[in-house]
Amino acid sequence: MKIRINDDLRGVGDLRVIGATGEMLGILSDDEAIVLACKDGLDLVEVNPRSKPPLCRIMNFARFKTPPR
């Protein structure tokens, strides 16, 4: 399963978004959510595509996918 991030989420419509510090930001349009993530230099990452609307989190995806040493 491919993890969708940033521009992969354009055209999805509404998304339920969790902020970088864990707070629920609510339901936002895909464009609003991507702008919010980019404003902070972070990524919008889909964490549960099956929920309605899909659940996404704002995070540093590069750090997430790199295992700790």
mmCIF file of the N, C-alpha and C atoms, coordinates in Angstrom:
data_MODEL
# 
_entry.id   MODEL 
# 
loop_
_atom_site.group_PDB 
_atom_site.id 
_atom_site.type_symbol 
_atom_site.label_atom_id 
_atom_site.label_alt_id 
_atom_site.label_comp_id 
_atom_site.label_asym_id 
_atom_site.label_entity_id 
_atom_site.label_seq_id 
_atom_site.pdbx_PDB_ins_code 
_atom_site.Cartn_x 
_atom_site.Cartn_y 
_atom_site.Cartn_z 
_atom_site.occupancy 
_atom_site.B_iso_or_equiv 
_atom_site.pdbx_formal_charge 
_atom_site.auth_seq_id 
_atom_site.auth_comp_id 
_atom_site.auth_asym_id 
_atom_site.auth_atom_id 
_atom_site.pdbx_PDB_model_num 
ATOM 1   N N  . MET A 1 1  ? 0.828   -1.185 0.000  1.00 0.00 ? 1  MET A N  1 
ATOM 2   C CA . MET A 1 1  ? 0.000   0.000  0.000  1.00 0.00 ? 1  MET A CA 1 
ATOM 3   C C  . MET A 1 1  ? 0.874   1.250  0.000  1.00 0.00 ? 1  MET A C  1 
ATOM 4   N N  . LYS A 1 2  ? 0.627   2.142  -0.936 1.00 0.00 ? 2  LYS A N  1 
ATOM 5   C CA . LYS A 1 2  ? 1.392   3.378  -1.047 1.00 0.00 ? 2  LYS A CA 1 
ATOM 6   C C  . LYS A 1 2  ? 0.832   4.422  -0.093 1.00 0.00 ? 2  LYS A C  1 
ATOM 7   N N  . ILE A 1 3  ? 1.708   5.059  0.652  1.00 0.00 ? 3  ILE A N  1 
ATOM 8   C CA . ILE A 1 3  ? 1.293   6.135  1.553  1.00 0.00 ? 3  ILE A CA 1 
ATOM 9   C C  . ILE A 1 3  ? 1.182   7.408  0.729  1.00 0.00 ? 3  ILE A C  1 
ATOM 10  N N  . ARG A 1 4  ? 0.026   8.061  0.814  1.00 0.00 ? 4  ARG A N  1 
ATOM 11  C CA . ARG A 1 4  ? -0.168  9.302  0.062  1.00 0.00 ? 4  ARG A CA 1 
ATOM 12  C C  . ARG A 1 4  ? 0.252   10.487 0.920  1.00 0.00 ? 4  ARG A C  1 
ATOM 13  N N  . ILE A 1 5  ? 1.077   11.364 0.321  1.00 0.00 ? 5  ILE A N  1 
ATOM 14  C CA . ILE A 1 5  ? 1.505   12.576 1.019  1.00 0.00 ? 5  ILE A CA 1 
ATOM 15  C C  . ILE A 1 5  ? 1.350   13.773 0.084  1.00 0.00 ? 5  ILE A C  1 
ATOM 16  N N  . ASN A 1 6  ? 1.189   14.933 0.676  1.00 0.00 ? 6  ASN A N  1 
ATOM 17  C CA . ASN A 1 6  ? 1.129   16.220 -0.011 1.00 0.00 ? 6  ASN A CA 1 
ATOM 18  C C  . ASN A 1 6  ? 0.298   16.205 -1.290 1.00 0.00 ? 6  ASN A C  1 
ATOM 19  N N  . ASP A 1 7  ? 0.914   16.406 -2.443 1.00 0.00 ? 7  ASP A N  1 
ATOM 20  C CA . ASP A 1 7  ? 0.185   16.535 -3.710 1.00 0.00 ? 7  ASP A CA 1 
ATOM 21  C C  . ASP A 1 7  ? -0.574  15.266 -4.094 1.00 0.00 ? 7  ASP A C  1 
ATOM 22  N N  . ASP A 1 8  ? -0.199  14.119 -3.540 1.00 0.00 ? 8  ASP A N  1 
ATOM 23  C CA . ASP A 1 8  ? -0.962  12.886 -3.803 1.00 0.00 ? 8  ASP A CA 1 
ATOM 24  C C  . ASP A 1 8  ? -2.389  13.001 -3.251 1.00 0.00 ? 8  ASP A C  1 
ATOM 25  N N  . LEU A 1 9  ? -2.600  13.930 -2.310 1.00 0.00 ? 9  LEU A N  1 
ATOM 26  C CA . LEU A 1 9  ? -3.903  14.085 -1.673 1.00 0.00 ? 9  LEU A CA 1 
ATOM 27  C C  . LEU A 1 9  ? -4.781  15.138 -2.353 1.00 0.00 ? 9  LEU A C  1 
ATOM 28  N N  . ARG A 1 10 ? -4.242  15.832 -3.345 1.00 0.00 ? 10 ARG A N  1 
ATOM 29  C CA . ARG A 1 10 ? -5.049  16.830 -4.070 1.00 0.00 ? 10 ARG A CA 1 
ATOM 30  C C  . ARG A 1 10 ? -6.182  16.126 -4.804 1.00 0.00 ? 10 ARG A C  1 
ATOM 31  N N  . GLY A 1 11 ? -7.354  16.722 -4.745 1.00 0.00 ? 11 GLY A N  1 
ATOM 32  C CA . GLY A 1 11 ? -8.513  16.152 -5.416 1.00 0.00 ? 11 GLY A CA 1 
ATOM 33  C C  . GLY A 1 11 ? -9.299  15.178 -4.568 1.00 0.00 ? 11 GLY A C  1 
ATOM 34  N N  . VAL A 1 12 ? -8.834  14.892 -3.353 1.00 0.00 ? 12 VAL A N  1 
ATOM 35  C CA . VAL A 1 12 ? -9.540  13.971 -2.462 1.00 0.00 ? 12 VAL A CA 1 
ATOM 36  C C  . VAL A 1 12 ? -10.802 14.636 -1.902 1.00 0.00 ? 12 VAL A C  1 
ATOM 37  N N  . GLY A 1 13 ? -10.729 15.934 -1.677 1.00 0.00 ? 13 GLY A N  1 
ATOM 38  C CA . GLY A 1 13 ? -11.859 16.660 -1.078 1.00 0.00 ? 13 GLY A CA 1 
ATOM 39  C C  . GLY A 1 13 ? -11.577 16.953 0.378  1.00 0.00 ? 13 GLY A C  1 
ATOM 40  N N  . ASP A 1 14 ? -12.540 16.680 1.242  1.00 0.00 ? 14 ASP A N  1 
ATOM 41  C CA . ASP A 1 14 ? -12.374 16.953 2.669  1.00 0.00 ? 14 ASP A CA 1 
ATOM 42  C C  . ASP A 1 14 ? -11.498 15.898 3.335  1.00 0.00 ? 14 ASP A C  1 
ATOM 43  N N  . LEU A 1 15 ? -10.717 16.371 4.314  1.00 0.00 ? 15 LEU A N  1 
ATOM 44  C CA . LEU A 1 15 ? -9.830  15.509 5.094  1.00 0.00 ? 15 LEU A CA 1 
ATOM 45  C C  . LEU A 1 15 ? -9.989  15.858 6.567  1.00 0.00 ? 15 LEU A C  1 
ATOM 46  N N  . ARG A 1 16 ? -9.919  14.857 7.430  1.00 0.00 ? 16 ARG A N  1 
ATOM 47  C CA . ARG A 1 16 ? -9.863  15.105 8.882  1.00 0.00 ? 16 ARG A CA 1 
ATOM 48  C C  . ARG A 1 16 ? -8.370  15.227 9.198  1.00 0.00 ? 16 ARG A C  1 
ATOM 49  N N  . VAL A 1 17 ? -7.969  16.347 9.809  1.00 0.00 ? 17 VAL A N  1 
ATOM 50  C CA . VAL A 1 17 ? -6.546  16.657 9.948  1.00 0.00 ? 17 VAL A CA 1 
ATOM 51  C C  . VAL A 1 17 ? -6.139  16.776 11.409 1.00 0.00 ? 17 VAL A C  1 
ATOM 52  N N  . ILE A 1 18 ? -5.021  16.122 11.735 1.00 0.00 ? 18 ILE A N  1 
ATOM 53  C CA . ILE A 1 18 ? -4.371  16.228 13.042 1.00 0.00 ? 18 ILE A CA 1 
ATOM 54  C C  . ILE A 1 18 ? -3.122  17.071 12.843 1.00 0.00 ? 18 ILE A C  1 
ATOM 55  N N  . GLY A 1 19 ? -2.932  18.064 13.704 1.00 0.00 ? 19 GLY A N  1 
ATOM 56  C CA . GLY A 1 19 ? -1.785  18.959 13.604 1.00 0.00 ? 19 GLY A CA 1 
ATOM 57  C C  . GLY A 1 19 ? -0.487  18.300 14.045 1.00 0.00 ? 19 GLY A C  1 
ATOM 58  N N  . ALA A 1 20 ? 0.605   19.016 13.867 1.00 0.00 ? 20 ALA A N  1 
ATOM 59  C CA . ALA A 1 20 ? 1.940   18.495 14.164 1.00 0.00 ? 20 ALA A CA 1 
ATOM 60  C C  . ALA A 1 20 ? 2.136   18.188 15.649 1.00 0.00 ? 20 ALA A C  1 
ATOM 61  N N  . THR A 1 21 ? 1.389   18.870 16.520 1.00 0.00 ? 21 THR A N  1 
ATOM 62  C CA . THR A 1 21 ? 1.543   18.629 17.955 1.00 0.00 ? 21 THR A CA 1 
ATOM 63  C C  . THR A 1 21 ? 0.462   17.712 18.512 1.00 0.00 ? 21 THR A C  1 
ATOM 64  N N  . GLY A 1 22 ? -0.336  17.125 17.613 1.00 0.00 ? 22 GLY A N  1 
ATOM 65  C CA . GLY A 1 22 ? -1.330  16.148 18.026 1.00 0.00 ? 22 GLY A CA 1 
ATOM 66  C C  . GLY A 1 22 ? -2.741  16.687 18.208 1.00 0.00 ? 22 GLY A C  1 
ATOM 67  N N  . GLU A 1 23 ? -2.928  17.985 18.014 1.00 0.00 ? 23 GLU A N  1 
ATOM 68  C CA . GLU A 1 23 ? -4.264  18.557 18.190 1.00 0.00 ? 23 GLU A CA 1 
ATOM 69  C C  . GLU A 1 23 ? -5.118  18.296 16.951 1.00 0.00 ? 23 GLU A C  1 
ATOM 70  N N  . MET A 1 24 ? -6.404  18.083 17.170 1.00 0.00 ? 24 MET A N  1 
ATOM 71  C CA . MET A 1 24 ? -7.334  17.853 16.072 1.00 0.00 ? 24 MET A CA 1 
ATOM 72  C C  . MET A 1 24 ? -7.680  19.207 15.458 1.00 0.00 ? 24 MET A C  1 
ATOM 73  N N  . LEU A 1 25 ? -7.345  19.382 14.176 1.00 0.00 ? 25 LEU A N  1 
ATOM 74  C CA . LEU A 1 25 ? -7.632  20.634 13.490 1.00 0.00 ? 25 LEU A CA 1 
ATOM 75  C C  . LEU A 1 25 ? -9.022  20.630 12.877 1.00 0.00 ? 25 LEU A C  1 
ATOM 76  N N  . GLY A 1 26 ? -9.606  19.446 12.753 1.00 0.00 ? 26 GLY A N  1 
ATOM 77  C CA . GLY A 1 26 ? -10.954 19.329 12.218 1.00 0.00 ? 26 GLY A CA 1 
ATOM 78  C C  . GLY A 1 26 ? -10.956 18.889 10.770 1.00 0.00 ? 26 GLY A C  1 
ATOM 79  N N  . ILE A 1 27 ? -12.083 19.115 10.118 1.00 0.00 ? 27 ILE A N  1 
ATOM 80  C CA . ILE A 1 27 ? -12.232 18.722 8.719  1.00 0.00 ? 27 ILE A CA 1 
ATOM 81  C C  . ILE A 1 27 ? -11.906 19.926 7.841  1.00 0.00 ? 27 ILE A C  1 
ATOM 82  N N  . LEU A 1 28 ? -10.900 19.745 6.988  1.00 0.00 ? 28 LEU A N  1 
ATOM 83  C CA . LEU A 1 28 ? -10.427 20.810 6.099  1.00 0.00 ? 28 LEU A CA 1 
ATOM 84  C C  . LEU A 1 28 ? -10.447 20.307 4.667  1.00 0.00 ? 28 LEU A C  1 
ATOM 85  N N  . SER A 1 29 ? -10.476 21.239 3.728  1.00 0.00 ? 29 SER A N  1 
ATOM 86  C CA . SER A 1 29 ? -10.341 20.837 2.330  1.00 0.00 ? 29 SER A CA 1 
ATOM 87  C C  . SER A 1 29 ? -8.905  20.379 2.109  1.00 0.00 ? 29 SER A C  1 
ATOM 88  N N  . ASP A 1 30 ? -8.693  19.587 1.071  1.00 0.00 ? 30 ASP A N  1 
ATOM 89  C CA . ASP A 1 30 ? -7.338  19.100 0.794  1.00 0.00 ? 30 ASP A CA 1 
ATOM 90  C C  . ASP A 1 30 ? -6.378  20.262 0.559  1.00 0.00 ? 30 ASP A C  1 
ATOM 91  N N  . ASP A 1 31 ? -6.823  21.302 -0.141 1.00 0.00 ? 31 ASP A N  1 
ATOM 92  C CA . ASP A 1 31 ? -5.947  22.455 -0.402 1.00 0.00 ? 31 ASP A CA 1 
ATOM 93  C C  . ASP A 1 31 ? -5.571  23.184 0.885  1.00 0.00 ? 31 ASP A C  1 
ATOM 94  N N  . GLU A 1 32 ? -6.549  23.396 1.774  1.00 0.00 ? 32 GLU A N  1 
ATOM 95  C CA . GLU A 1 32 ? -6.271  24.066 3.051  1.00 0.00 ? 32 GLU A CA 1 
ATOM 96  C C  . GLU A 1 32 ? -5.258  23.280 3.874  1.00 0.00 ? 32 GLU A C  1 
ATOM 97  N N  . ALA A 1 33 ? -5.437  21.982 3.931  1.00 0.00 ? 33 ALA A N  1 
ATOM 98  C CA . ALA A 1 33 ? -4.555  21.126 4.735  1.00 0.00 ? 33 ALA A CA 1 
ATOM 99  C C  . ALA A 1 33 ? -3.130  21.120 4.188  1.00 0.00 ? 33 ALA A C  1 
ATOM 100 N N  . ILE A 1 34 ? -2.985  21.062 2.871  1.00 0.00 ? 34 ILE A N  1 
ATOM 101 C CA . ILE A 1 34 ? -1.653  21.068 2.262  1.00 0.00 ? 34 ILE A CA 1 
ATOM 102 C C  . ILE A 1 34 ? -0.961  22.401 2.518  1.00 0.00 ? 34 ILE A C  1 
ATOM 103 N N  . VAL A 1 35 ? -1.697  23.502 2.397  1.00 0.00 ? 35 VAL A N  1 
ATOM 104 C CA . VAL A 1 35 ? -1.126  24.832 2.656  1.00 0.00 ? 35 VAL A CA 1 
ATOM 105 C C  . VAL A 1 35 ? -0.671  24.944 4.105  1.00 0.00 ? 35 VAL A C  1 
ATOM 106 N N  . LEU A 1 36 ? -1.486  24.451 5.044  1.00 0.00 ? 36 LEU A N  1 
ATOM 107 C CA . LEU A 1 36 ? -1.111  24.478 6.465  1.00 0.00 ? 36 LEU A CA 1 
ATOM 108 C C  . LEU A 1 36 ? 0.188   23.713 6.716  1.00 0.00 ? 36 LEU A C  1 
ATOM 109 N N  . ALA A 1 37 ? 0.297   22.535 6.141  1.00 0.00 ? 37 ALA A N  1 
ATOM 110 C CA . ALA A 1 37 ? 1.498   21.714 6.335  1.00 0.00 ? 37 ALA A CA 1 
ATOM 111 C C  . ALA A 1 37 ? 2.723   22.391 5.735  1.00 0.00 ? 37 ALA A C  1 
ATOM 112 N N  . CYS A 1 38 ? 2.591   22.890 4.519  1.00 0.00 ? 38 CYS A N  1 
ATOM 113 C CA . CYS A 1 38 ? 3.727   23.519 3.829  1.00 0.00 ? 38 CYS A CA 1 
ATOM 114 C C  . CYS A 1 38 ? 4.177   24.797 4.524  1.00 0.00 ? 38 CYS A C  1 
ATOM 115 N N  . LYS A 1 39 ? 3.218   25.522 5.122  1.00 0.00 ? 39 LYS A N  1 
ATOM 116 C CA . LYS A 1 39 ? 3.531   26.761 5.827  1.00 0.00 ? 39 LYS A CA 1 
ATOM 117 C C  . LYS A 1 39 ? 4.534   26.507 6.954  1.00 0.00 ? 39 LYS A C  1 
ATOM 118 N N  . ASP A 1 40 ? 4.440   25.346 7.575  1.00 0.00 ? 40 ASP A N  1 
ATOM 119 C CA . ASP A 1 40 ? 5.338   24.981 8.672  1.00 0.00 ? 40 ASP A CA 1 
ATOM 120 C C  . ASP A 1 40 ? 6.531   24.148 8.206  1.00 0.00 ? 40 ASP A C  1 
ATOM 121 N N  . GLY A 1 41 ? 6.667   23.958 6.885  1.00 0.00 ? 41 GLY A N  1 
ATOM 122 C CA . GLY A 1 41 ? 7.773   23.166 6.358  1.00 0.00 ? 41 GLY A CA 1 
ATOM 123 C C  . GLY A 1 41 ? 7.608   21.678 6.608  1.00 0.00 ? 41 GLY A C  1 
ATOM 124 N N  . LEU A 1 42 ? 6.354   21.229 6.761  1.00 0.00 ? 42 LEU A N  1 
ATOM 125 C CA . LEU A 1 42 ? 6.073   19.824 7.054  1.00 0.00 ? 42 LEU A CA 1 
ATOM 126 C C  . LEU A 1 42 ? 5.271   19.196 5.920  1.00 0.00 ? 42 LEU A C  1 
ATOM 127 N N  . ASP A 1 43 ? 4.888   17.948 6.099  1.00 0.00 ? 43 ASP A N  1 
ATOM 128 C CA . ASP A 1 43 ? 4.144   17.203 5.084  1.00 0.00 ? 43 ASP A CA 1 
ATOM 129 C C  . ASP A 1 43 ? 2.764   16.837 5.624  1.00 0.00 ? 43 ASP A C  1 
ATOM 130 N N  . LEU A 1 44 ? 1.817   16.704 4.697  1.00 0.00 ? 44 LEU A N  1 
ATOM 131 C CA . LEU A 1 44 ? 0.491   16.176 5.023  1.00 0.00 ? 44 LEU A CA 1 
ATOM 132 C C  . LEU A 1 44 ? 0.508   14.712 4.638  1.00 0.00 ? 44 LEU A C  1 
ATOM 133 N N  . VAL A 1 45 ? 0.305   13.826 5.616  1.00 0.00 ? 45 VAL A N  1 
ATOM 134 C CA . VAL A 1 45 ? 0.426   12.384 5.417  1.00 0.00 ? 45 VAL A CA 1 
ATOM 135 C C  . VAL A 1 45 ? -0.898  11.709 5.760  1.00 0.00 ? 45 VAL A C  1 
ATOM 136 N N  . GLU A 1 46 ? -1.400  10.893 4.839  1.00 0.00 ? 46 GLU A N  1 
ATOM 137 C CA . GLU A 1 46 ? -2.631  10.149 5.080  1.00 0.00 ? 46 GLU A CA 1 
ATOM 138 C C  . GLU A 1 46 ? -2.317  8.970  6.003  1.00 0.00 ? 46 GLU A C  1 
ATOM 139 N N  . VAL A 1 47 ? -2.995  8.899  7.145  1.00 0.00 ? 47 VAL A N  1 
ATOM 140 C CA . VAL A 1 47 ? -2.738  7.815  8.095  1.00 0.00 ? 47 VAL A CA 1 
ATOM 141 C C  . VAL A 1 47 ? -3.859  6.783  8.129  1.00 0.00 ? 47 VAL A C  1 
ATOM 142 N N  . ASN A 1 48 ? -5.070  7.163  7.691  1.00 0.00 ? 48 ASN A N  1 
ATOM 143 C CA . ASN A 1 48 ? -6.167  6.204  7.618  1.00 0.00 ? 48 ASN A CA 1 
ATOM 144 C C  . ASN A 1 48 ? -7.050  6.544  6.421  1.00 0.00 ? 48 ASN A C  1 
ATOM 145 N N  . PRO A 1 49 ? -6.772  5.914  5.273  1.00 0.00 ? 49 PRO A N  1 
ATOM 146 C CA . PRO A 1 49 ? -7.541  6.226  4.068  1.00 0.00 ? 49 PRO A CA 1 
ATOM 147 C C  . PRO A 1 49 ? -8.970  5.697  4.103  1.00 0.00 ? 49 PRO A C  1 
ATOM 148 N N  . ARG A 1 50 ? -9.259  4.761  4.997  1.00 0.00 ? 50 ARG A N  1 
ATOM 149 C CA . ARG A 1 50 ? -10.590 4.144  5.029  1.00 0.00 ? 50 ARG A CA 1 
ATOM 150 C C  . ARG A 1 50 ? -11.612 4.931  5.844  1.00 0.00 ? 50 ARG A C  1 
ATOM 151 N N  . SER A 1 51 ? -11.145 5.839  6.688  1.00 0.00 ? 51 SER A N  1 
ATOM 152 C CA . SER A 1 51 ? -12.107 6.617  7.469  1.00 0.00 ? 51 SER A CA 1 
ATOM 153 C C  . SER A 1 51 ? -12.808 7.620  6.563  1.00 0.00 ? 51 SER A C  1 
ATOM 154 N N  . LYS A 1 52 ? -13.959 8.081  6.986  1.00 0.00 ? 52 LYS A N  1 
ATOM 155 C CA . LYS A 1 52 ? -14.739 9.051  6.206  1.00 0.00 ? 52 LYS A CA 1 
ATOM 156 C C  . LYS A 1 52 ? -14.879 10.326 7.013  1.00 0.00 ? 52 LYS A C  1 
ATOM 157 N N  . PRO A 1 53 ? -14.264 11.425 6.635  1.00 0.00 ? 53 PRO A N  1 
ATOM 158 C CA . PRO A 1 53 ? -13.290 11.593 5.562  1.00 0.00 ? 53 PRO A CA 1 
ATOM 159 C C  . PRO A 1 53 ? -11.934 10.997 5.969  1.00 0.00 ? 53 PRO A C  1 
ATOM 160 N N  . PRO A 1 54 ? -11.036 10.808 4.988  1.00 0.00 ? 54 PRO A N  1 
ATOM 161 C CA . PRO A 1 54 ? -9.720  10.236 5.293  1.00 0.00 ? 54 PRO A CA 1 
ATOM 162 C C  . PRO A 1 54 ? -8.990  11.028 6.378  1.00 0.00 ? 54 PRO A C  1 
ATOM 163 N N  . LEU A 1 55 ? -8.278  10.317 7.245  1.00 0.00 ? 55 LEU A N  1 
ATOM 164 C CA . LEU A 1 55 ? -7.547  10.930 8.344  1.00 0.00 ? 55 LEU A CA 1 
ATOM 165 C C  . LEU A 1 55 ? -6.111  11.201 7.913  1.00 0.00 ? 55 LEU A C  1 
ATOM 166 N N  . CYS A 1 56 ? -5.669  12.446 8.126  1.00 0.00 ? 56 CYS A N  1 
ATOM 167 C CA . CYS A 1 56 ? -4.302  12.835 7.769  1.00 0.00 ? 56 CYS A CA 1 
ATOM 168 C C  . CYS A 1 56 ? -3.642  13.520 8.958  1.00 0.00 ? 56 CYS A C  1 
ATOM 169 N N  . ARG A 1 57 ? -2.321  13.499 8.944  1.00 0.00 ? 57 ARG A N  1 
ATOM 170 C CA . ARG A 1 57 ? -1.548  14.148 10.004 1.00 0.00 ? 57 ARG A CA 1 
ATOM 171 C C  . ARG A 1 57 ? -0.477  15.022 9.381  1.00 0.00 ? 57 ARG A C  1 
ATOM 172 N N  . ILE A 1 58 ? -0.245  16.165 9.992  1.00 0.00 ? 58 ILE A N  1 
ATOM 173 C CA . ILE A 1 58 ? 0.844   17.048 9.565  1.00 0.00 ? 58 ILE A CA 1 
ATOM 174 C C  . ILE A 1 58 ? 2.083   16.607 10.326 1.00 0.00 ? 58 ILE A C  1 
ATOM 175 N N  . MET A 1 59 ? 3.130   16.238 9.585  1.00 0.00 ? 59 MET A N  1 
ATOM 176 C CA . MET A 1 59 ? 4.362   15.734 10.216 1.00 0.00 ? 59 MET A CA 1 
ATOM 177 C C  . MET A 1 59 ? 5.540   15.880 9.267  1.00 0.00 ? 59 MET A C  1 
ATOM 178 N N  . ASN A 1 60 ? 6.729   15.600 9.776  1.00 0.00 ? 60 ASN A N  1 
ATOM 179 C CA . ASN A 1 60 ? 7.926   15.537 8.955  1.00 0.00 ? 60 ASN A CA 1 
ATOM 180 C C  . ASN A 1 60 ? 8.031   14.099 8.449  1.00 0.00 ? 60 ASN A C  1 
ATOM 181 N N  . PHE A 1 61 ? 7.610   13.870 7.211  1.00 0.00 ? 61 PHE A N  1 
ATOM 182 C CA . PHE A 1 61 ? 7.553   12.509 6.685  1.00 0.00 ? 61 PHE A CA 1 
ATOM 183 C C  . PHE A 1 61 ? 8.937   11.893 6.538  1.00 0.00 ? 61 PHE A C  1 
ATOM 184 N N  . ALA A 1 62 ? 9.934   12.665 6.170  1.00 0.00 ? 62 ALA A N  1 
ATOM 185 C CA . ALA A 1 62 ? 11.301  12.131 6.016  1.00 0.00 ? 62 ALA A CA 1 
ATOM 186 C C  . ALA A 1 62 ? 11.790  11.561 7.351  1.00 0.00 ? 62 ALA A C  1 
ATOM 187 N N  . ARG A 1 63 ? 11.486  12.245 8.425  1.00 0.00 ? 63 ARG A N  1 
ATOM 188 C CA . ARG A 1 63 ? 11.897  11.777 9.749  1.00 0.00 ? 63 ARG A CA 1 
ATOM 189 C C  . ARG A 1 63 ? 11.109  10.532 10.150 1.00 0.00 ? 63 ARG A C  1 
ATOM 190 N N  . PHE A 1 64 ? 9.835   10.480 9.769  1.00 0.00 ? 64 PHE A N  1 
ATOM 191 C CA . PHE A 1 64 ? 8.970   9.353  10.079 1.00 0.00 ? 64 PHE A CA 1 
ATOM 192 C C  . PHE A 1 64 ? 9.442   8.068  9.406  1.00 0.00 ? 64 PHE A C  1 
ATOM 193 N N  . LYS A 1 65 ? 9.839   8.159  8.127  1.00 0.00 ? 65 LYS A N  1 
ATOM 194 C CA . LYS A 1 65 ? 10.201  6.949  7.405  1.00 0.00 ? 65 LYS A CA 1 
ATOM 195 C C  . LYS A 1 65 ? 11.653  6.524  7.606  1.00 0.00 ? 65 LYS A C  1 
ATOM 196 N N  . THR A 1 66 ? 12.460  7.348  8.271  1.00 0.00 ? 66 THR A N  1 
ATOM 197 C CA . THR A 1 66 ? 13.847  6.997  8.554  1.00 0.00 ? 66 THR A CA 1 
ATOM 198 C C  . THR A 1 66 ? 13.914  6.362  9.943  1.00 0.00 ? 66 THR A C  1 
ATOM 199 N N  . PRO A 1 67 ? 14.375  5.101  10.028 1.00 0.00 ? 67 PRO A N  1 
ATOM 200 C CA . PRO A 1 67 ? 14.419  4.441  11.347 1.00 0.00 ? 67 PRO A CA 1 
ATOM 201 C C  . PRO A 1 67 ? 15.440  5.097  12.267 1.00 0.00 ? 67 PRO A C  1 
ATOM 202 N N  . PRO A 1 68 ? 15.171  5.135  13.583 1.00 0.00 ? 68 PRO A N  1 
ATOM 203 C CA . PRO A 1 68 ? 16.132  5.707  14.544 1.00 0.00 ? 68 PRO A CA 1 
ATOM 204 C C  . PRO A 1 68 ? 17.388  4.853  14.602 1.00 0.00 ? 68 PRO A C  1 
ATOM 205 N N  . ARG A 1 69 ? 18.456  5.479  14.985 1.00 0.00 ? 69 ARG A N  1 
ATOM 206 C CA . ARG A 1 69 ? 19.753  4.780  15.100 1.00 0.00 ? 69 ARG A CA 1 
ATOM 207 C C  . ARG A 1 69 ? 20.015  4.358  16.507 1.00 0.00 ? 69 ARG A C  1 
# 
